[in-house]
Structures are given as C-alpha cells and as structure tokens.
Amino acid sequence: MARKLVVKRGTKVGAPPGTLVHIGKHKPDNAAIHLIDYAPDELRESVIEDLASYRRNGDEERIAWLNVAGVSDASVVSGMGAIFDLHPLVMEDILNTDQRPKVEEYQGYLYIVLRMLQFDQGRQQIHSEQVSLVLGPDFVLSFQERPGDVFEGVRERLRAGRRIRFMRTDYLTYALLDAVVDHYFEMLEFLGEQVEALEDQVIDAPGPDTLARIHHYRREMLLLRKSIWPLREVLSRLSRDDSQLISEETRLYLRDVHDHAIHVIDNIDTIRELLVSMLDLYLSSVSKRTNEIMKVLTIFASLFMPLTFIAGIYGMNFDVMPELRWRWGYPAVMAVMLGIIVGLLAFFRRRRWI
C-alpha cells in the first residue's frame, strides 16, 4: 500500500499548518539562513534567525538543507562550522569568495565550490557569485554571496514531494549542481541572441559602439569560460571517485551534469569563435569603407590635378603671354579643362575604377 505524503511547511505545536517558523529571536545582520528539513513523508521549512538556537536533527532518515544567503558575516559561517564540525580551511574558503571551482574531501563530508552566474540585462553584464556546498550524510549546506539564486526549482520539487524527497543528500547536491548548470544554458541562449543581433549590426552599420560591444561580449565569454571550465573537472571527479557519500545511482546523474557542462563549454567556444570572426568582419568592413573613401578622394584629386596645373601656368606673372590678350583665351581654357575632366572620367570608367 502506498504511503500518503503529508507535506508540513514549517509546522510546529501551536502553529497552524503552512505558517513559516522563525527560530530564535535575533536575525543575523548580513546573512539569511533558510532551512528545509525533510523526510519522504514530511517537510518543514523555516528561516533561522538565531543560529545559537539551532540543533541538528538526530534522525538519520531526515535531511537538513541550510542555505546561507550572504557570507560577509564571519560569525554566521563560524557558527555553522561549529554546528557541523567544519574544518577551519573550509570556513576560510567559504569567506574568501574568489575560489576556483573545486571539490575537496574531508572526514565525514565533501566540500564543493562552483560559480553561480546571473546576467544583468540592464547593464548587459554577467555577475559571478561563489557558491559553496557542503555534502554530509544527513545535511547539505549551501553558502551564497548575496540573496537570490537559481535553486527555487529544487525547493519546489521538495515541497511537491517528488522523487528528490526519497533520495539522500548526494541527490540533493546533484539537483543543486544541475540547477546551476541549467542556468548557464539559459544565460548562453540570451547571450547568443544578443551576439546574433550584433552580427547584423556589424554587417549593416558598423560603428565605434559596435567594436566596443564586440570587446565587451568577448570579455563576458572569457569570464564564463573561466568560471565553467574548472567545474567540468569537479563534476568528473564527483562522478568517478569512490566517496561513500555518493551512491552509484547518483553518479549516473552527475555524469549527465558533466555532459551538460561540456556542452556549455562547447557553446561558449562557438560564441567566442563567432565574436572573433565578427571582429575580423568589422575590421574588414571598416577597412573597405576607408578604401572607398580614399578611392573617391583620389579620383577627385586626379581630376583637379591637371586643372591646377593649367591654372598655375596662366597664373604666372610674365609680361609676354599671348593667350592672355586673346579674345577667346578664357573660353578655350575652360573648354580644355572640361575636356580633361570628361576624358579622365571616361578613362576611369573604362578601367572600372568608378
């Protein structure tokens, strides 16, 4: 007989179901701690306001996911480290948010670092944020630099009582990693559309702002590649190492995320190559436009060169110049100049210079 799932969102004695439980009295100044404590048939969701009042659940069947949004408060990180017995080097890496994506194994848990990327459409800029994950036997800790993340889909799956509720912490960690990598695809899709529009601009109306945008997107793609390339190694290690915290079933899912990361890197390389070709196209377009301008100026200079020569001859102040006193001298010179212009234009046209 199938067991009926009962989802209790922050339920406690004396509180109606569905209320959000606030633990303790004092909220940390710079960090918000969101707790989801769940088992296959139950889920409690709460915001921890006083970390000193939090106690680990001794039930091995229950899993606790604590998400810390904002790691500028060292006391919060040290408090979490004391509760879950984290190594001082791990707490130091959590606070130093310029870490390279990596995975390290400690006694009783795994420490994973990756980059969560979000695109600011207003500024056309990628914001890179460090996310630290600690995978334990009955807990998962996630540390972010600032509020706002890509994990809402994971939370919704937990609340809905889907398969993730019946799995262990390794599967929850996989779901968080997968959410980050899937967001890379969404960001790349948007960036691809922007680059395609930029390509049309390079062909139709290249200008100084076009060159600036090309260099801007090249820098953004470089940031993407630097953030995602090491993650491929992290996922490869997680899917192949023999850590007891990761089951064989979850390794299959991690290999799938690894394939997605490789796909993301391939897409980044494709867009980078497109930007390089666009830069070459822009330089060619500018060079062609400059050549056309120089061509027109050269033609005008060629037309006026013989006219200037004739005007220079008749501008000399010699006393004996018979043509100066000739009645038809001026019309004759004008006719000669006009004939030279017509002749040169015909010559240029015959040579297909114009």
C-alpha positions in Angstrom: 0.0 0.0 0.0 1.4 3.4 -1.0 2.2 5.7 1.9 0.4 9.1 1.7 2.7 12.0 1.6 2.0 14.7 4.1 3.8 18.0 3.5 4.1 20.2 6.5 5.6 23.6 5.7 7.0 25.0 8.9 4.6 23.2 11.2 5.1 23.2 14.9 3.0 22.7 18.0 0.5 25.6 18.5 1.0 26.9 14.9 -1.4 26.3 12.0 -0.1 24.3 9.1 1.5 26.4 6.4 2.9 29.0 8.7 6.6 29.9 8.4 8.5 29.0 11.5 11.0 31.6 12.8 13.6 30.0 15.1 15.1 32.2 17.8 15.0 35.9 18.4 17.8 37.7 16.6 18.3 37.7 12.8 21.9 38.0 11.6 22.7 41.4 10.2 24.2 40.3 6.9 23.1 36.7 6.4 19.7 35.0 5.9 19.6 31.3 6.8 16.9 29.3 5.1 16.3 25.7 6.4 14.4 22.9 4.7 14.2 19.8 6.9 12.5 16.9 5.2 11.8 13.2 5.1 9.9 11.2 2.5 6.6 11.9 4.1 7.2 15.3 5.7 8.8 18.7 5.1 9.5 21.6 7.4 10.6 24.9 6.1 11.8 27.8 8.2 14.1 30.8 8.5 16.7 30.6 11.2 17.0 33.9 13.0 19.2 32.8 15.8 21.8 30.3 14.9 22.6 29.5 18.5 19.2 28.0 19.0 19.5 25.6 16.1 20.2 21.9 16.9 21.0 19.2 14.4 18.3 16.6 13.9 19.4 13.2 15.2 17.0 11.3 12.9 19.1 9.6 10.2 16.1 9.4 7.8 15.7 13.2 7.8 17.8 15.5 5.7 18.5 19.2 6.5 19.4 21.7 3.8 20.6 25.0 5.1 21.1 27.8 2.6 23.0 30.9 3.8 22.5 33.9 1.6 25.3 36.4 2.4 28.6 35.2 3.7 30.0 38.6 4.8 29.1 37.8 8.4 32.0 35.6 9.6 30.2 34.8 12.8 27.4 33.0 10.9 30.0 30.9 9.0 31.9 30.1 12.1 28.6 29.2 13.9 27.7 26.8 11.0 31.2 25.4 11.2 30.8 24.7 14.9 27.5 23.0 14.5 28.6 20.8 11.6 32.2 20.4 12.6 33.7 22.0 9.5 37.4 22.3 9.1 38.9 25.9 9.5 40.2 25.8 6.0 36.7 25.1 4.7 35.3 28.1 6.6 38.2 30.2 5.3 37.4 29.2 1.7 33.7 30.0 2.2 34.5 33.5 3.3 37.1 34.1 0.6 34.8 34.3 -2.4 37.4 34.2 -5.2 38.0 30.5 -5.1 38.4 28.4 -8.2 35.7 25.7 -8.7 36.9 22.6 -6.8 35.9 19.6 -4.7 37.7 18.5 -1.5 37.1 15.5 0.7 37.2 15.9 4.5 36.4 13.4 7.2 32.6 12.9 7.0 31.8 15.4 4.3 32.6 16.8 0.8 33.3 20.5 0.2 32.4 21.8 -3.3 33.0 25.3 -4.8 31.3 26.5 -8.0 30.3 29.8 -9.6 26.7 30.8 -10.0 26.3 33.3 -12.9 23.5 35.7 -13.5 23.1 38.1 -16.4 22.1 41.7 -15.7 20.1 42.7 -18.8 20.1 46.3 -17.9 23.9 46.6 -17.8 24.5 43.8 -20.2 26.8 42.3 -17.7 27.4 38.9 -16.1 27.6 38.7 -12.3 29.7 35.9 -10.9 29.0 34.6 -7.4 30.7 31.9 -5.5 28.5 29.1 -4.1 30.0 26.7 -1.6 28.3 23.3 -0.9 29.0 21.0 2.0 27.7 17.5 1.4 27.3 15.4 4.6 25.5 12.2 5.4 22.3 13.9 6.6 22.8 17.5 5.7 23.6 19.8 2.8 24.9 23.3 3.4 25.0 26.0 0.7 26.6 29.4 1.1 26.0 32.3 -1.3 27.5 35.7 -1.5 24.1 37.5 -1.8 20.4 36.8 -1.7 18.8 35.4 -4.9 19.7 32.2 -6.5 18.7 29.6 -9.1 17.6 26.9 -6.6 13.9 27.8 -6.4 13.1 24.9 -8.8 14.8 22.5 -6.3 12.8 23.9 -3.4 9.5 23.5 -5.4 10.4 19.9 -6.1 11.0 19.3 -2.4 7.7 21.0 -1.4 5.8 18.9 -4.1 7.1 15.7 -2.6 8.7 14.4 -5.8 11.5 11.8 -6.1 14.1 14.1 -4.6 12.3 13.7 -1.2 13.0 9.9 -1.2 16.7 10.3 -2.1 19.7 11.1 0.1 21.9 14.2 0.4 24.0 13.2 -2.7 20.9 13.5 -4.9 20.1 16.9 -3.4 23.6 18.1 -4.1 23.2 16.8 -7.7 20.0 18.8 -8.0 21.7 22.0 -6.9 24.6 21.5 -9.3 22.2 20.7 -12.1 20.2 23.9 -11.4 23.4 26.0 -11.7 24.5 24.3 -14.9 21.0 24.5 -16.4 21.0 28.3 -15.7 24.2 28.5 -17.8 22.2 27.3 -20.8 19.5 30.0 -20.2 22.2 32.7 -20.0 24.0 31.4 -23.1 20.7 31.4 -25.1 20.2 35.0 -24.2 23.8 36.0 -25.0 23.6 34.1 -28.3 20.6 36.2 -29.3 22.5 39.4 -28.4 25.5 38.3 -30.4 23.3 37.5 -33.4 21.8 41.0 -33.3 25.3 42.3 -33.0 26.4 40.4 -36.1 23.6 42.1 -38.1 24.8 45.4 -36.9 28.4 44.6 -38.0 27.2 43.8 -41.5 24.7 46.7 -41.9 26.0 49.7 -39.9 29.3 49.1 -38.1 30.5 51.9 -35.9 32.7 52.6 -32.8 29.9 51.3 -30.5 29.9 48.0 -32.4 33.6 47.5 -31.7 33.0 48.3 -28.0 30.2 45.7 -27.8 32.2 43.0 -29.5 35.1 43.5 -27.0 32.5 43.6 -24.1 31.0 40.3 -25.1 34.4 38.7 -25.6 35.3 39.6 -22.0 32.0 38.2 -20.8 32.6 34.9 -22.6 36.1 34.8 -21.2 34.6 35.2 -17.7 32.1 32.4 -18.5 34.8 30.0 -19.6 37.0 30.7 -16.6 34.0 30.0 -14.3 32.8 26.9 -16.0 35.9 25.1 -17.3 37.1 24.0 -13.8 33.6 22.9 -13.0 34.0 20.2 -15.6 36.8 18.7 -13.6 34.8 18.9 -10.4 31.8 17.0 -11.9 34.2 14.5 -13.4 35.7 13.8 -10.1 32.3 13.6 -8.3 31.0 11.1 -10.9 34.1 8.8 -10.7 35.6 9.0 -7.2 34.6 6.3 -4.7 33.4 8.5 -1.9 30.9 6.7 0.3 28.7 9.9 0.4 27.8 9.5 -3.3 25.8 6.4 -4.4 26.3 4.7 -7.7 22.8 5.8 -8.8 23.6 9.5 -8.2 26.9 9.1 -10.1 24.9 8.5 -13.2 23.1 11.8 -12.7 26.4 13.6 -12.0 27.8 12.2 -15.3 24.8 13.7 -17.1 25.5 17.1 -15.5 29.2 16.6 -16.5 28.0 16.2 -20.1 25.9 19.3 -19.8 28.9 21.3 -18.6 30.9 20.1 -21.6 28.0 21.2 -23.8 28.0 24.6 -22.2 31.8 24.9 -22.8 31.3 23.9 -26.4 28.7 26.6 -26.8 30.9 29.2 -25.2 33.8 28.3 -27.6 31.4 28.6 -30.5 30.2 32.1 -29.5 33.8 33.1 -28.8 34.8 32.0 -32.3 31.8 33.9 -33.7 32.9 37.0 -31.9 36.4 36.7 -33.3 35.0 36.3 -36.8 32.8 39.3 -36.2 35.8 41.3 -35.1 37.6 40.3 -38.4 34.4 41.2 -40.3 34.2 44.6 -38.5 37.8 45.4 -39.3 37.3 44.3 -42.9 34.2 46.5 -43.2 35.9 49.5 -41.7 38.9 48.9 -44.0 36.7 48.6 -47.0 34.8 51.7 -46.1 38.1 53.6 -45.6 39.3 52.3 -49.0 36.1 53.5 -50.7 36.5 57.0 -49.1 40.2 57.1 -50.2 39.2 56.0 -53.7 36.7 58.8 -54.0 39.2 61.4 -52.7 41.9 60.0 -55.1 39.5 60.4 -58.0 38.8 64.0 -57.1 42.5 64.7 -56.6 43.2 63.1 -60.0 40.6 65.2 -61.7 41.8 68.5 -60.2 45.5 67.9 -60.6 45.7 68.8 -64.4 43.3 71.7 -63.8 45.5 73.0 -61.1 48.5 72.6 -63.4 46.7 74.7 -66.2 45.5 77.3 -63.7 49.1 77.5 -62.3 50.6 78.2 -65.7 48.2 81.0 -66.5 48.7 82.4 -63.0 52.3 83.3 -63.7 53.1 87.0 -63.9 55.1 87.1 -67.2 54.7 90.1 -69.5 54.8 88.1 -72.7 51.9 85.6 -72.6 49.9 86.0 -75.9 46.9 83.9 -74.7 46.2 86.5 -72.0 45.2 89.1 -74.6 43.4 86.6 -76.9 39.7 87.3 -77.1 38.7 83.5 -76.9 41.5 82.6 -74.4 39.3 82.2 -71.4 36.6 80.1 -73.1 39.3 78.0 -74.7 41.0 77.2 -71.3 37.6 76.4 -69.8 36.8 74.1 -72.7 40.2 72.4 -72.3 39.6 71.9 -68.6 36.2 70.4 -69.2 37.5 68.1 -71.8 40.2 66.9 -69.4 37.6 66.1 -66.8 35.4 64.2 -69.2 38.3 62.4 -70.6 39.6 61.3 -67.2 36.1 60.2 -66.1 35.8 58.1 -69.3 39.2 56.6 -68.6 38.4 55.8 -65.0 35.1 54.2 -66.0 36.7 52.2 -68.8 39.2 50.8 -66.2 36.3 50.2 -63.8 37.8 52.4 -61.1 34.4 54.1 -60.6 
